[in-house]
């Protein structure tokens, strides 16, 4: 597997790379549970299982990729330090892994980033720089800093080792549920759905891998649909874990080869799913973590009678956002009952 670097065409990780990553990741992180959700299964007419990545030390799946990538850096790269851009969960993963391996980490995040995630990154020892109106503006500032200071820039998606590390949760799914038929994964930059696609399509090409994006920021969906890399001028979703205006080359290449479909869901659908996961699954999920359930409702006719895994990719949600989600849920239920 090639290392990330300028001027190189990055090669996607293979199934064997993900197996290698598991040997490293499981030294530091336990497997997360795959829990049946009987009430959600009853409502959706299929067998729903929740892959509980919100139970990771940072509350999100990305820590797997951070740990594996950090383990692969050269001594020189570790000595110089690393820099990355994130809305929070990727940044936490790099901060966590950097502390684990004794590496200086600088994280660029947008000015309106989730305060829980910003505080967590700082608590883990990272230097956090808040700049820009969204992830992509923060990313551009980060890239300029990396070039100026010669730091190892860690892209949030164009990193084969990140994808390989994240893909270890898909190995856990297939081992816990060999009869899985559909896996639904939220898409931000795309590392999660890429790792899932590589594992599932290697084990059984018949397993459907479905991505989900917010309708307000559908850049990966549109890039996948049109067959070219796109950049949105603007857009909005409260679910910061899936909020990106730019599609990236390596994930899009993998998605086009390994992912069966991408579904768009509204912020209101995501908010209702956050509350429903709490009520019916006893799971606290942030917006990105609840997006897979919102997609399952959209696809319920296709999913009927199948074994379906929803990847709960993160649980870092503020009380303010939870209150808003409850208001949305209450309002939608009132409209239905009237």
C-alpha positions as CSV (number, residue, x, y, z in Angstrom):
1,X,0.0,0.0,0.0
2,X,1.5,3.4,-1.0
3,X,2.1,6.1,1.5
4,X,0.3,9.4,1.1
5,X,2.3,12.1,-0.6
6,X,2.1,14.8,-3.2
7,X,2.4,13.8,-6.8
8,X,1.4,10.2,-6.2
9,X,-1.7,8.4,-7.1
10,X,-2.8,6.9,-3.9
11,X,-3.8,3.2,-4.0
12,X,-6.8,2.0,-2.0
13,X,-6.2,-0.3,0.9
14,X,-6.9,-4.0,0.2
15,X,-8.7,-6.5,2.4
16,X,-5.3,-7.8,3.5
17,X,-4.3,-4.2,4.5
18,X,-7.4,-4.1,6.7
19,X,-6.5,-7.4,8.3
20,X,-3.1,-6.0,9.1
21,X,-4.6,-2.9,10.5
22,X,-6.8,-5.0,12.9
23,X,-3.7,-6.6,14.4
24,X,-2.6,-3.0,15.4
25,X,-5.9,-1.5,16.2
26,X,-7.0,-4.3,18.6
27,X,-3.8,-3.8,20.7
28,X,-5.2,-0.4,21.7
29,X,-9.0,-0.5,21.1
30,X,-11.5,-3.2,22.0
31,X,-14.1,-4.3,19.5
32,X,-17.4,-2.4,19.8
33,X,-20.7,-4.3,20.2
34,X,-23.1,-5.1,17.4
35,X,-26.5,-4.9,19.2
36,X,-29.9,-6.1,17.9
37,X,-32.6,-3.4,18.1
38,X,-35.9,-5.2,18.4
39,X,-38.2,-2.2,18.5
40,X,-36.5,-0.6,15.5
41,X,-36.7,-4.0,13.7
42,X,-40.4,-4.1,14.4
43,X,-41.0,-0.6,13.1
44,X,-38.9,-1.1,10.0
45,X,-39.9,-4.7,9.1
46,X,-36.4,-6.0,9.0
47,X,-33.7,-7.2,11.5
48,X,-31.9,-4.1,12.6
49,X,-28.5,-4.2,14.3
50,X,-26.5,-1.2,15.6
51,X,-22.8,-1.1,15.3
52,X,-22.0,1.0,18.3
53,X,-19.0,3.0,17.3
54,X,-20.1,5.8,19.6
55,X,-18.7,3.6,22.4
56,X,-15.1,4.2,21.3
57,X,-12.8,6.3,23.6
58,X,-13.5,9.4,21.6
59,X,-17.1,8.6,20.9
60,X,-16.6,7.9,17.2
61,X,-15.2,5.3,14.8
62,X,-12.5,7.5,13.4
63,X,-10.1,6.7,16.3
64,X,-9.4,3.3,14.6
65,X,-7.9,5.1,11.6
66,X,-6.0,7.6,13.7
67,X,-4.3,4.8,15.7
68,X,-3.3,2.8,12.7
69,X,-2.0,5.7,10.7
70,X,0.0,7.0,13.7
71,X,1.5,3.6,14.1
72,X,2.7,3.7,10.5
73,X,4.5,7.1,10.6
74,X,8.3,7.2,10.4
75,X,10.3,8.3,13.3
76,X,11.1,11.5,11.4
77,X,7.5,12.3,10.8
78,X,6.6,11.7,14.5
79,X,9.5,13.9,15.6
80,X,8.3,16.8,13.3
81,X,4.6,16.5,14.4
82,X,1.4,16.2,12.5
83,X,-1.3,18.6,11.5
84,X,-4.9,18.0,10.3
85,X,-8.3,19.6,9.8
86,X,-11.5,18.4,11.2
87,X,-15.0,19.3,12.4
88,X,-14.2,17.2,15.5
89,X,-14.2,13.4,15.3
90,X,-11.3,13.0,13.0
91,X,-9.4,15.6,15.0
92,X,-10.1,13.7,18.2
93,X,-8.9,10.5,16.6
94,X,-5.6,12.2,15.6
95,X,-5.2,13.8,19.0
96,X,-5.9,10.5,20.8
97,X,-3.4,8.6,18.6
98,X,-0.8,11.4,18.8
99,X,-0.9,11.2,22.6
100,X,-0.7,7.4,22.5
101,X,2.5,7.6,20.4
102,X,4.0,10.8,21.9
103,X,3.5,13.0,18.8
104,X,2.8,16.7,18.7
105,X,-0.6,17.3,17.0
106,X,-2.2,20.5,15.6
107,X,-5.9,20.4,14.7
108,X,-7.6,23.1,12.5
109,X,-11.3,23.3,13.0
110,X,-14.0,25.7,11.8
111,X,-14.9,28.6,14.1
112,X,-18.4,27.1,14.8
113,X,-17.1,23.6,15.6
114,X,-18.9,21.5,18.2
115,X,-17.5,22.8,21.6
116,X,-17.6,19.3,23.1
117,X,-15.3,18.1,20.4
118,X,-13.0,21.1,20.6
119,X,-12.7,20.7,24.3
120,X,-12.0,17.0,23.9
121,X,-9.2,17.6,21.3
122,X,-7.5,20.1,23.7
123,X,-8.0,17.7,26.6
124,X,-6.2,15.0,24.6
125,X,-3.2,17.4,24.3
126,X,-3.7,18.7,20.7
127,X,-3.2,22.4,19.8
128,X,-6.5,23.5,18.3
129,X,-6.7,26.4,15.8
130,X,-10.3,27.7,15.1
131,X,-10.5,29.3,11.7
132,X,-12.9,29.5,8.8
133,X,-16.7,29.2,8.4
134,X,-16.7,25.5,7.7
135,X,-14.5,22.4,7.5
136,X,-13.2,23.2,4.0
137,X,-12.0,26.7,4.9
138,X,-10.3,25.2,8.0
139,X,-8.7,22.5,5.8
140,X,-7.2,25.1,3.4
141,X,-5.6,27.0,6.3
142,X,-4.3,23.7,7.7
143,X,-2.7,22.7,4.4
144,X,-0.9,26.1,4.2
145,X,0.4,25.6,7.7
146,X,1.7,22.1,6.9
147,X,3.5,23.3,3.8
148,X,5.1,26.3,5.7
149,X,6.4,24.3,8.7
150,X,7.1,20.9,7.1
151,X,4.7,19.0,9.3
152,X,3.1,15.7,8.3
153,X,-0.3,16.7,6.9
154,X,-2.9,14.1,7.6
155,X,-5.8,14.4,5.2
156,X,-9.2,13.3,6.6
157,X,-9.9,11.0,3.6
158,X,-7.0,10.7,1.1
159,X,-5.1,8.5,3.5
160,X,-5.1,4.7,2.7
161,X,-3.9,3.9,6.3
162,X,-6.9,5.8,7.8
163,X,-9.3,3.9,5.6
164,X,-7.6,0.6,6.5
165,X,-7.9,1.4,10.2
166,X,-11.5,2.4,10.0
167,X,-12.3,-0.7,8.0
168,X,-11.6,-2.9,11.1
169,X,-15.1,-2.2,12.4
170,X,-16.5,-3.8,9.2
171,X,-14.4,-6.9,10.0
172,X,-16.1,-7.0,13.4
173,X,-19.5,-6.7,11.7
174,X,-19.0,-9.7,9.4
175,X,-17.6,-11.8,12.3
176,X,-20.5,-11.0,14.6
177,X,-23.2,-11.3,11.9
178,X,-22.0,-13.5,9.0
179,X,-25.5,-13.3,7.5
180,X,-25.5,-9.5,7.2
181,X,-27.2,-8.4,4.0
182,X,-27.1,-4.6,4.1
183,X,-24.8,-2.1,5.8
184,X,-25.8,1.6,6.0
185,X,-22.9,4.0,6.6
186,X,-22.9,7.8,7.0
187,X,-20.6,9.7,4.6
188,X,-18.6,12.8,5.5
189,X,-15.2,12.6,3.8
190,X,-15.9,8.9,3.2
191,X,-13.3,6.8,5.1
192,X,-16.1,4.7,6.9
193,X,-18.1,3.8,3.8
194,X,-14.8,3.0,1.9
195,X,-13.5,0.6,4.6
196,X,-17.0,-1.0,4.8
197,X,-17.2,-1.4,1.1
198,X,-13.7,-3.0,0.8
199,X,-14.5,-5.6,3.5
200,X,-18.1,-6.4,2.5
201,X,-17.5,-6.7,-1.2
202,X,-14.4,-8.9,-0.6
203,X,-16.3,-11.3,1.6
204,X,-19.5,-11.4,-0.4
205,X,-20.3,-9.0,-3.4
206,X,-24.0,-9.6,-2.7
207,X,-23.8,-7.6,0.6
208,X,-25.3,-4.2,-0.1
209,X,-23.3,-1.2,1.1
210,X,-25.3,2.0,1.2
211,X,-24.0,5.4,2.1
212,X,-26.0,8.3,3.4
213,X,-25.4,12.0,3.2
214,X,-27.3,15.1,4.4
215,X,-29.4,16.6,1.6
216,X,-28.1,20.1,2.6
217,X,-24.5,19.0,1.7
218,X,-24.7,16.3,-0.9
219,X,-21.2,16.7,-2.5
220,X,-20.2,13.0,-2.4
221,X,-23.6,12.0,-3.6
222,X,-23.5,14.4,-6.6
223,X,-19.9,13.5,-7.4
224,X,-20.8,9.8,-7.3
225,X,-23.9,10.4,-9.4
226,X,-22.1,12.6,-12.0
227,X,-18.8,10.6,-12.0
228,X,-16.5,13.5,-11.3
229,X,-15.1,15.4,-8.3
230,X,-17.3,18.3,-7.3
231,X,-17.1,21.2,-4.9
232,X,-20.2,23.0,-3.5
233,X,-20.1,26.7,-3.1
234,X,-22.2,26.5,0.1
235,X,-24.5,24.2,2.0
236,X,-25.6,23.4,5.5
237,X,-26.3,20.5,7.8
238,X,-26.3,20.5,11.6
239,X,-24.7,17.1,11.5
240,X,-21.1,18.3,11.4
241,X,-19.7,14.8,11.0
242,X,-21.1,14.6,7.5
243,X,-20.7,18.3,6.6
244,X,-18.3,18.8,3.8
245,X,-18.5,20.8,0.6
246,X,-15.6,19.0,-1.3
247,X,-15.4,15.4,-2.5
248,X,-11.9,13.7,-2.5
249,X,-10.3,11.6,-5.1
250,X,-9.4,8.4,-3.2
251,X,-12.7,7.9,-1.4
252,X,-14.7,8.7,-4.5
253,X,-12.8,6.1,-6.5
254,X,-13.5,3.4,-3.8
255,X,-17.1,4.4,-3.5
256,X,-17.7,4.1,-7.2
257,X,-16.2,0.6,-7.1
258,X,-17.5,-0.7,-3.8
259,X,-20.7,1.1,-2.8
260,X,-24.1,0.2,-4.1
261,X,-26.1,3.3,-3.4
262,X,-26.1,6.7,-1.6
263,X,-29.2,8.1,0.0
264,X,-29.9,11.7,0.9
265,X,-31.8,12.6,4.1
266,X,-33.0,15.9,5.5
267,X,-31.8,17.4,8.8
268,X,-35.2,16.9,10.2
269,X,-35.1,13.2,9.4
270,X,-31.7,13.0,11.1
271,X,-32.9,14.8,14.1
272,X,-35.9,12.5,14.5
273,X,-33.6,9.5,14.1
274,X,-31.4,10.8,16.9
275,X,-34.4,10.8,19.3
276,X,-35.6,7.4,18.0
277,X,-32.2,5.8,18.6
278,X,-32.3,7.1,22.2
279,X,-35.9,6.0,22.7
280,X,-35.9,2.7,20.9
281,X,-32.3,1.7,21.0
282,X,-31.0,3.3,24.2
283,X,-28.2,4.8,22.2
284,X,-27.0,8.4,22.2
285,X,-26.0,9.5,18.7
286,X,-24.9,12.7,17.2
287,X,-26.4,13.8,13.8
288,X,-23.9,11.8,11.7
289,X,-24.4,8.8,14.0
290,X,-28.1,8.8,13.4
291,X,-28.0,9.3,9.7
292,X,-28.0,5.6,8.9
293,X,-31.3,5.1,10.7
294,X,-32.8,8.1,8.7
295,X,-31.7,6.3,5.5
296,X,-33.2,3.0,6.7
297,X,-36.6,4.7,6.9
298,X,-36.2,6.0,3.4
299,X,-35.3,2.5,2.2
300,X,-37.7,0.5,4.4
301,X,-39.5,-1.2,1.4
302,X,-36.1,-2.4,0.0
303,X,-35.0,-3.6,3.5
304,X,-38.0,-5.6,4.4
305,X,-37.1,-9.0,5.9
306,X,-33.3,-8.4,5.6
307,X,-30.5,-8.4,8.2
308,X,-29.5,-4.7,8.3
309,X,-26.6,-3.1,10.1
310,X,-26.7,0.6,10.9
311,X,-23.3,2.2,11.7
312,X,-23.7,4.5,14.6
313,X,-20.6,6.4,13.8
314,X,-20.5,9.0,16.6
315,X,-22.1,10.0,19.9
316,X,-20.6,13.5,20.5
317,X,-23.7,15.6,20.8
318,X,-24.3,18.8,22.7
319,X,-27.4,19.2,25.0
320,X,-28.4,22.2,22.9
321,X,-28.6,20.0,19.8
322,X,-30.4,17.2,21.6
323,X,-33.0,19.7,22.8
324,X,-33.5,20.9,19.2
325,X,-33.8,17.3,18.0
326,X,-36.5,16.6,20.7
327,X,-38.4,19.7,19.5
328,X,-38.2,18.4,15.9
329,X,-39.4,15.0,17.0
330,X,-42.3,16.3,19.0
331,X,-43.4,18.6,16.2
332,X,-43.3,15.9,13.6
333,X,-45.3,13.5,15.9
334,X,-47.9,16.3,16.5
335,X,-48.3,16.8,12.7
336,X,-48.9,13.0,12.2
337,X,-51.5,12.8,15.0
338,X,-53.5,15.8,13.8
